[in-house]
Amino acid sequence: MRRLPLPWLVALTGGALALLLVGSLATGPMTLSLGESLRALFAGQESGIEAHKLLIVQEIRLPRTLLCIAVGGILGLCGAVMQGLFRNPLADPGIIGVSGGAALGAALAIVLLAPLGQQWQSLLGIGLLPLLAFLGGAITTTLVYLLGTREGGTSVTVMLLAGVAITALSGAVIGLLTYLADDQMLRNLSLWQMGTLAAGKPVDVALALATLVTLLLLFMRDANPLNALLLGEGEARHLGVNVQSLKRRLILLTAAGVGVAVAVAGMIGFVGLVVPHLVRLLAGPNHVRLLPLSALLGAALLLGADMLARTLLAPAELPVGIITALLGAPFFIWLLLKGRRTL
């Protein structure tokens, strides 16, 4: 199959994302036309547009849309890096245990530290839940990395096994916290574990967007070393790549990105698995093309999933993690069936 040049692919994916962005501003329990949404987006208080429309578009739908774009871009980008690092199209950003650690941190904030969380929010303007979720992911990643690192270098296999073990341990502790939680805590914990973008605050949006831009810039510097790593670690070393330093840097950056995404939006699965594989089919394995397109397509996919979550059971709203799981799980099974001869 002939592949389109990178500028064309970026233009097509970016155009689709722009259309979804406009559609997202018009999507919700209250029906607004595309024209009304655009006018409300750029209008001021003296424009004559009803105040409630300005409020809905500028303070509810726009932050949610931007958070969708940032989180989807982070997950797609980190998924592409993980699949390149492990040289496996079935790899996922949560494979090293960062999602499990972040989930445990959030569960602690919801169940055990709820009163402290309210005080923290009023004093510093940032929620205790995203902070503990990020710290949980960071601590887990550090522990996994230390377990997988020895004098001869970093063992990816040991890191994967350590990630599985720590994820299982985190799940057990979350189960205990779920048993101790009251009804409201249990509801909050369940919604967070299913992923939600409804409560995105300006600080969350700013943090996620800054993380996306920073990760994209840093990962693009390692695009060619990642291409060399696809040939094997030995070949990459012969080409002058410091493989151990590359592994360490990419793993820590990926953990930071996924930790931020989980902290601000909860557990959203399969985006980091599906998006890089689709981009690889369209653009090939070259990470110079793969990384920016994965960020764009990840943002578009999550934004589309969030629009479905808002409309399928309107005026009720589904957690977006359910939509991504319904889309991603069949795709994962298809990948397994397609590659079972080599697994």
Beta strands, then each sheet from edge to edge (+ up, - down):
strand 1: 149-150
strand 2: 153-154
sheet 1: 1+ 2-
end
